Amino acid sequence: MIADRPSLLATMRKPVPNALFDLRATHNSHRFHLPVTMDLCVGMPDRRFLFGGVGLAAAIDAMQRTSGRPVIWATAHYLSFALPGSTVDLDVWIPVAGNQTSQAQVLEHIEDSKIISVVAALGARDSAITDQWVPMPQVAPPGDCPVARNWRAGDDGLQSRFEVRLAHGRYPDGTVNEGRSQDGRVAFWIRSTEGLLADPLLLAVVADYISLAIGNAIGAFAGGNSLDNTIRYARVEPSEWVLCDIRIESVHHGVVHGAMHLFDEGGLLMATASQSLILRHYDSPAEVAARRAAIAP
């Protein structure tokens, strides 16, 4: 039981503004705008799009600001893509607002094109019980783990805003994965290079990195397109480093199912996430370089 730190319930009752993205309020308290800047995007440098985890985090931000309550859980359904330079509108509905819990929905869209649909519960209840039954895996601390870089990320996208240190498994750094993983697991430490500490929004972003463990699991240059993502929050502390413990659970009919536990440096379980993805096989770095060289002027 981890109970030597004070609860953040009091501070969570009033969600604070974030610095991950520029979610803009409007005259309508149930509508927000999100400019899609390059540093919120992922994908190959010539095919950038808004990262799904950012879309989920923006929806959570909008629901917290509209309801005045902290998020409990949220699920995103990824419907389409938002490209750099576009602006996503977020419309918030709160069908049920009880004494301590609200049920909310968000539709993210660009004009008539639906991008992401999110449902969530928000609220908090005072309780003396704080406990967990999922232990943090035994891994080296961040300073003893090697830096890991995603070879497909580029220098101007979202992943340039985070430092990753590999603690277990194989990271998609461009080296060849030799054979199927025995446990389907990848664990890495991650922190913001901008000094942002863990909060529900930052955790929603990094919880969408389950795809980074697919290549390790099947032993190939591979990843996935997210169909959905669900995050459930426990006790969130403002930790610098977050341990993402990812397990690829199954692959079948071209669909990957995976899960993630997110811990602070002291072993506190802050959130759990689960996701389904369309399996994508990628060209190797050498094949990508050869193709680009062939079309270069």
C-alpha positions in Angstrom: 0.0 0.0 0.0 1.3 3.4 -1.0 -0.1 5.9 1.5 2.7 8.1 2.7 1.8 11.0 0.4 -1.2 13.4 0.7 -4.0 12.9 -1.7 -4.4 15.3 -4.6 -8.2 15.3 -4.4 -8.4 18.9 -3.2 -6.3 20.2 -6.1 -8.0 18.0 -8.6 -11.4 19.5 -7.9 -10.3 22.6 -9.8 -8.5 21.5 -13.0 -5.7 23.8 -14.0 -4.8 25.1 -17.5 -2.3 22.9 -19.4 0.7 23.8 -21.5 0.6 20.8 -23.8 -1.7 22.5 -26.3 -3.6 25.7 -26.9 -7.3 24.7 -26.3 -9.2 27.9 -26.8 -12.5 28.7 -25.1 -15.3 30.5 -27.0 -18.3 32.5 -26.0 -20.1 29.2 -25.7 -18.9 27.4 -22.6 -19.6 24.0 -24.3 -17.4 24.7 -27.4 -13.6 25.0 -27.7 -11.1 25.3 -30.6 -7.8 23.4 -30.9 -5.3 24.7 -33.5 -3.4 21.7 -34.9 0.2 22.7 -34.8 3.1 20.6 -36.0 4.3 19.9 -32.4 1.0 18.0 -31.7 1.4 15.7 -34.7 3.0 12.3 -35.4 3.7 10.3 -38.5 6.4 10.3 -41.1 7.7 13.9 -41.8 5.7 14.1 -45.1 2.5 12.6 -43.6 1.9 14.3 -40.3 -1.5 14.2 -38.4 -2.8 15.1 -35.0 -1.8 12.5 -32.4 -4.8 10.6 -31.1 -3.7 11.0 -27.5 -3.6 14.8 -27.9 -7.2 14.6 -29.2 -8.2 12.6 -26.2 -6.4 14.9 -23.8 -8.0 18.0 -25.4 -11.4 16.4 -25.0 -10.6 15.7 -21.3 -9.5 19.3 -20.8 -12.7 20.6 -22.4 -14.9 18.4 -20.2 -13.0 19.3 -17.1 -13.3 23.0 -17.8 -17.0 22.7 -18.7 -18.0 20.6 -15.7 -15.5 21.9 -13.2 -14.8 18.3 -12.2 -11.8 16.0 -12.5 -11.8 13.1 -15.0 -12.3 9.6 -13.8 -12.1 7.7 -17.1 -12.4 8.6 -20.8 -12.7 6.6 -24.0 -11.9 8.0 -27.5 -13.1 6.6 -30.8 -10.7 7.7 -33.5 -12.8 8.4 -36.7 -10.6 10.4 -39.0 -7.4 12.5 -39.2 -6.7 16.2 -38.6 -3.8 17.7 -40.5 -1.3 20.4 -39.4 -2.7 23.8 -40.0 -6.3 22.9 -39.4 -8.5 23.8 -36.4 -10.5 21.2 -34.6 -13.8 22.2 -33.0 -14.8 20.5 -29.7 -18.4 20.4 -28.7 -19.1 19.2 -25.1 -22.4 17.7 -23.9 -23.1 16.7 -20.3 -26.2 14.5 -20.4 -26.0 13.8 -16.6 -24.6 16.0 -13.9 -25.1 14.4 -10.5 -24.2 15.6 -7.0 -20.6 14.2 -7.3 -20.3 12.7 -10.8 -21.0 13.9 -14.3 -21.2 11.9 -17.6 -20.0 13.8 -20.6 -19.4 13.5 -24.3 -17.2 15.4 -26.8 -17.3 15.5 -30.6 -14.2 16.8 -32.2 -14.8 17.8 -35.8 -13.5 20.0 -38.7 -16.7 21.5 -40.2 -18.8 18.4 -41.0 -15.9 15.9 -40.8 -16.0 14.0 -37.5 -12.4 13.4 -36.2 -12.7 12.0 -32.6 -15.6 11.0 -30.4 -15.0 10.9 -26.6 -17.2 9.8 -23.7 -16.1 10.1 -20.0 -17.1 10.3 -16.4 -15.9 13.1 -14.2 -16.1 13.8 -10.4 -14.6 12.7 -7.1 -15.7 11.5 -3.7 -13.9 11.9 -0.4 -12.6 8.6 0.9 -9.8 7.5 3.3 -9.0 4.5 1.2 -6.1 4.8 -1.3 -4.5 1.6 -2.4 -3.3 -0.4 -5.4 -2.8 -4.1 -6.3 -0.8 -3.7 -9.5 3.0 -3.4 -8.6 5.4 -1.5 -10.7 7.7 -3.9 -12.6 11.3 -4.2 -11.4 13.2 -2.0 -13.8 16.2 0.3 -13.6 15.7 4.0 -12.8 15.5 6.5 -15.7 19.2 7.6 -15.3 20.4 4.0 -15.7 18.3 3.3 -18.9 19.5 4.2 -22.4 17.9 7.0 -24.4 15.4 5.7 -27.0 14.4 7.5 -30.2 11.6 6.5 -32.6 13.2 6.5 -36.0 10.0 7.5 -37.7 9.3 10.5 -35.5 11.4 13.3 -37.0 12.6 16.4 -35.2 9.5 18.7 -35.2 6.6 16.5 -34.1 5.1 15.6 -30.8 7.7 13.0 -29.9 10.4 15.7 -30.0 8.7 17.1 -26.8 9.4 14.0 -24.8 12.5 12.1 -23.6 12.2 8.3 -23.6 14.5 5.9 -21.8 14.1 2.2 -22.5 13.7 -0.1 -19.4 12.5 -3.4 -21.0 12.0 -4.8 -24.4 12.8 -3.3 -27.8 12.0 0.2 -28.9 11.3 1.2 -32.6 14.6 2.9 -33.0 15.2 1.5 -36.5 17.3 -1.5 -35.6 16.1 -4.9 -36.7 13.8 -6.8 -34.3 15.0 -10.4 -34.3 12.1 -12.7 -33.6 8.8 -12.7 -31.7 8.9 -11.3 -28.1 8.3 -13.9 -25.4 6.3 -11.6 -23.1 5.0 -8.9 -25.5 6.1 -6.2 -23.2 7.9 -2.9 -23.5 8.6 -0.6 -20.6 10.0 2.8 -20.9 10.4 6.0 -18.8 9.1 9.1 -20.4 9.2 12.8 -19.4 8.4 16.2 -20.9 11.5 18.0 -22.2 9.6 21.2 -21.4 9.4 20.5 -17.7 5.7 19.5 -17.6 4.8 17.2 -14.8 2.4 14.3 -14.9 -1.2 15.3 -14.8 -4.3 13.7 -16.3 -3.8 15.4 -19.7 -0.1 14.4 -20.0 -1.0 10.9 -19.1 -3.7 10.8 -21.7 -1.2 11.7 -24.3 1.5 9.1 -23.4 -1.2 6.4 -22.8 -1.7 6.4 -26.6 1.9 5.1 -27.2 0.8 1.4 -26.9 1.6 1.1 -30.6 5.3 1.5 -29.8 5.3 -2.0 -28.5 3.9 -3.8 -31.5 7.1 -4.2 -33.4 8.8 -5.7 -30.3 5.9 -8.2 -29.9 5.8 -9.6 -33.4 9.5 -9.1 -34.3 9.0 -6.8 -37.3 9.0 -3.1 -38.4 5.4 -2.6 -37.4 3.0 -0.3 -35.6 -0.7 0.5 -35.7 -3.4 3.0 -36.3 -5.5 3.5 -33.2 -9.2 2.6 -33.3 -9.8 3.7 -29.7 -8.2 4.4 -26.4 -9.5 4.1 -22.9 -7.7 5.6 -19.9 -8.8 5.1 -16.2 -7.3 7.3 -13.6 -6.2 6.4 -10.1 -4.1 8.7 -7.9 -2.2 11.1 -10.1 1.0 12.8 -8.7 3.0 15.5 -10.4 5.9 13.2 -11.2 8.7 14.2 -13.6 9.2 10.7 -15.0 6.3 8.3 -15.9 6.9 4.6 -16.4 4.8 3.2 -19.3 4.6 -0.6 -18.9 3.0 -1.8 -22.1 1.8 -5.3 -22.9 0.6 -6.4 -26.3 -2.1 -8.9 -25.5 -3.0 -10.4 -28.8 -2.9 -10.0 -32.6 -5.7 -11.5 -34.7 -7.3 -10.6 -38.1 -5.0 -7.7 -38.5 -6.1 -6.1 -35.2 -3.8 -5.6 -32.2 -5.1 -5.4 -28.6 -2.8 -3.9 -25.9 -2.7 -2.4 -22.5 -0.6 0.0 -20.5 0.0 0.7 -16.8 1.4 4.2 -15.9 3.5 4.6 -12.7 5.3 7.5 -11.1 8.9 7.1 -10.0 7.9 5.8 -6.6 5.7 2.9 -7.9 2.4 4.7 -7.6 -0.1 3.4 -10.2 -1.5 6.6 -11.7 -3.6 5.3 -14.6 -4.3 2.3 -16.8 -5.0 2.3 -20.5 -6.2 -0.2 -23.1 -6.4 0.1 -26.9 -7.2 -1.7 -30.2 -5.2 -0.9 -33.3 -5.1 -1.8 -37.0 -1.8 -3.6 -37.5 0.5 -1.8 -39.9 3.7 -3.2 -41.4 6.4 -0.5 -42.2 9.2 -0.4 -44.6 12.6 -0.6 -43.0 14.8 2.5 -42.6 16.9 1.3 -45.5 13.9 0.8 -47.8 12.5 4.3 -46.9 15.9 5.9 -47.6 16.2 4.1 -51.0 12.7 5.2 -52.0 13.5 8.8 -51.2 16.8 8.7 -53.0 15.0 7.3 -56.1 12.6 10.2 -56.3 15.1 12.9 -55.2 15.8 15.6 -58.0 
